Amino acid sequence: MIVIVAGVSGSGKTTVGAMLAGRLGWRFADADDFHPAANVEKMRAGIPLTDADRRPWLQAIAAWMDERIARHEPAVVGCSALKRAYRDALLGGRTDAQMIFLAADREVIATRLAARRGHFFPGQLLGTQFDALEPPEPDERVISVIPAGEPADTVALIIGVLWPGEGAGSGASGAAGGDHEAEA
């Protein structure tokens, strides 16, 4: 199984994704590491990415996921996946993939971005993230989670949603389908 932890920049996808992977004993990848250098420079300069900029990035993430699936290696990847087309590109044809969308509050995210140091994504681009955001629709294979409290609380919620009744320590391999909304 591949779990994609998605959301706008600052929603907690890297923190929660890495913690989830650690809890499950799975490999973690941050989608930021798949960006071509030109994309990173654009964002550093405060220039929002276009769909054309994101295409090779999404292809690289999908290829990484396909490698894990082919090797039967479970993994977690943190990725913004702001638009339905991006989510479709990552989930399409991959029945072993499940997306968790962190639907964090804009004010909370703005506070996190203001406190974040050393990251190439500047806080002034947050508005462009929300402008580009197409919230997941009920017909998508996406589970929306409203994070609250500590990241560990959100991780426990995700585990409970993905593997209901199997315990918080479960690393069970099974896919949870359909659209849900959960709150931590």
C-alpha positions as CSV (number, residue, x, y, z in Angstrom):
1,M,0.0,0.0,0.0
2,I,1.1,3.5,-0.7
3,V,-0.5,6.2,1.5
4,I,-0.3,9.8,0.0
5,V,-0.7,12.4,2.7
6,A,-1.9,15.5,0.8
7,G,-2.8,19.1,1.5
8,V,-1.6,22.7,1.0
9,S,1.8,23.8,2.0
10,G,2.0,24.0,5.8
11,S,-0.9,21.6,6.4
12,G,1.4,19.1,8.1
13,K,1.7,16.6,5.3
14,T,5.5,16.1,5.7
15,T,5.4,16.0,9.5
16,V,2.3,13.7,9.6
17,G,3.5,11.6,6.7
18,A,7.0,11.0,8.1
19,M,5.5,10.2,11.5
20,L,2.9,7.9,10.0
21,A,5.7,6.1,8.0
22,G,7.7,5.8,11.2
23,R,4.8,4.4,13.1
24,L,4.1,1.8,10.4
25,G,7.8,1.0,9.8
26,W,7.4,2.1,6.1
27,R,9.5,4.2,3.8
28,F,8.7,7.9,3.6
29,A,9.2,10.3,0.7
30,D,8.6,14.1,0.6
31,A,7.3,15.2,-2.8
32,D,9.2,18.4,-2.5
33,D,12.3,16.3,-3.1
34,F,11.0,15.4,-6.6
35,H,10.7,19.0,-7.8
36,P,13.1,19.9,-10.6
37,A,15.6,22.7,-9.6
38,A,13.7,25.2,-11.8
39,N,10.5,24.7,-9.8
40,V,12.3,25.2,-6.5
41,E,13.9,28.4,-7.8
42,K,10.5,29.7,-9.0
43,M,8.9,29.1,-5.6
44,R,11.9,30.6,-3.8
45,A,11.4,33.7,-6.0
46,G,7.7,33.8,-5.0
47,I,6.4,32.7,-8.4
48,P,3.6,30.1,-8.3
49,L,4.0,26.9,-10.3
50,T,1.9,26.2,-13.3
51,D,0.4,22.9,-14.3
52,A,3.2,22.5,-16.9
53,D,5.7,23.0,-14.1
54,R,4.0,20.4,-12.0
55,R,3.7,17.7,-14.8
56,P,7.3,16.3,-14.6
57,W,7.1,16.5,-10.8
58,L,3.9,14.4,-10.7
59,Q,5.4,11.9,-13.2
60,A,8.4,11.5,-10.9
61,I,6.3,10.9,-7.9
62,A,4.1,8.4,-9.8
63,A,7.2,6.6,-11.0
64,W,8.5,6.3,-7.4
65,M,5.1,5.0,-6.3
66,D,5.1,2.4,-9.1
67,E,8.5,1.2,-8.1
68,R,7.3,0.7,-4.5
69,I,4.2,-1.1,-5.7
70,A,6.1,-3.4,-8.1
71,R,8.4,-4.4,-5.2
72,H,5.5,-4.8,-2.8
73,E,7.1,-2.2,-0.5
74,P,4.6,-0.1,1.5
75,A,5.4,3.5,1.7
76,V,4.1,7.0,2.6
77,V,4.6,10.1,0.4
78,G,3.7,13.6,1.4
79,C,2.4,15.6,-1.7
80,S,0.2,18.7,-2.1
81,A,-2.1,17.2,-4.8
82,L,-4.1,20.4,-4.8
83,K,-6.1,19.7,-8.0
84,R,-8.3,16.8,-8.9
85,A,-6.1,16.2,-12.1
86,Y,-3.1,15.8,-9.8
87,R,-4.9,13.4,-7.5
88,D,-6.1,11.4,-10.5
89,A,-2.6,11.2,-11.9
90,L,-1.3,9.8,-8.6
91,L,-4.3,7.5,-7.8
92,G,-5.3,6.5,-11.3
93,G,-4.7,2.8,-12.0
94,R,-3.1,2.3,-8.6
95,T,-5.5,0.3,-6.5
96,D,-2.7,-0.1,-3.9
97,A,-2.7,3.7,-3.3
98,Q,-4.8,5.7,-0.9
99,M,-4.9,9.4,-0.4
100,I,-5.4,11.2,3.0
101,F,-6.1,14.9,2.5
102,L,-5.3,17.2,5.4
103,A,-8.0,19.8,5.4
104,A,-6.3,22.2,7.8
105,D,-7.6,25.7,8.6
106,R,-6.1,28.5,6.6
107,E,-5.2,30.6,9.7
108,V,-3.4,27.7,11.3
109,I,-1.5,27.1,8.2
110,A,-0.5,30.8,7.8
111,T,0.9,30.7,11.4
112,R,2.9,27.5,10.7
113,L,4.4,28.9,7.5
114,A,5.3,32.2,9.3
115,A,7.2,30.1,11.9
116,R,8.9,27.7,9.3
117,R,12.6,28.4,8.6
118,G,14.8,27.1,5.9
119,H,12.1,26.0,3.5
120,F,11.9,27.2,-0.1
121,F,8.2,27.8,-0.1
122,P,7.5,31.3,1.1
123,G,4.4,32.1,3.2
124,Q,3.3,34.8,0.7
125,L,2.5,31.9,-1.8
126,L,-0.1,30.4,0.6
127,G,-2.9,32.3,-1.1
128,T,-1.9,30.8,-4.4
129,Q,-2.2,27.3,-2.9
130,F,-5.8,28.0,-1.8
131,D,-6.5,29.6,-5.1
132,A,-5.4,26.5,-6.9
133,L,-7.0,24.1,-4.4
134,E,-9.8,22.0,-5.7
135,P,-11.1,20.3,-2.5
136,P,-11.6,16.5,-2.9
137,E,-15.1,15.5,-4.2
138,P,-17.1,12.6,-2.8
139,D,-16.5,10.5,-5.9
140,E,-12.7,10.6,-5.4
141,R,-10.8,7.9,-3.6
142,V,-9.7,10.5,-1.0
143,I,-10.2,10.5,2.8
144,S,-10.3,14.1,4.2
145,V,-9.0,14.5,7.7
146,I,-9.2,17.7,9.8
147,P,-6.0,17.8,11.8
148,A,-6.2,19.0,15.4
149,G,-4.0,18.7,18.4
150,E,-0.5,17.2,17.9
151,P,0.6,15.5,14.7
152,A,0.6,12.2,16.6
153,D,-3.1,12.6,17.1
154,T,-3.6,13.0,13.4
155,V,-1.5,10.0,12.7
156,A,-3.6,7.9,15.1
157,L,-6.7,9.1,13.4
158,I,-5.3,8.2,10.0
159,I,-4.4,4.7,11.2
160,G,-7.8,4.3,12.7
161,V,-9.5,5.4,9.4
162,L,-7.3,3.2,7.2
163,W,-7.5,0.1,9.4
164,P,-10.6,0.3,11.5
165,G,-10.7,-2.2,14.3
166,E,-7.2,-3.4,13.8
167,G,-5.6,-1.3,16.5
168,A,-3.5,1.9,16.5
169,G,-0.3,0.0,16.1
170,S,-1.4,-1.9,13.0
171,G,0.6,-1.7,9.9
172,A,-2.0,-3.9,8.1
173,S,-2.1,-3.9,4.4
174,G,-5.5,-3.1,3.1
175,A,-7.0,-0.3,1.3
176,A,-9.6,2.0,2.6
177,G,-11.7,3.3,-0.2
178,G,-14.3,6.0,-0.7
179,D,-14.5,9.5,0.6
180,H,-14.7,10.1,4.3
181,E,-14.2,13.1,6.5
182,A,-12.6,12.6,9.9
183,E,-11.6,15.0,12.6
184,A,-8.8,14.6,15.1
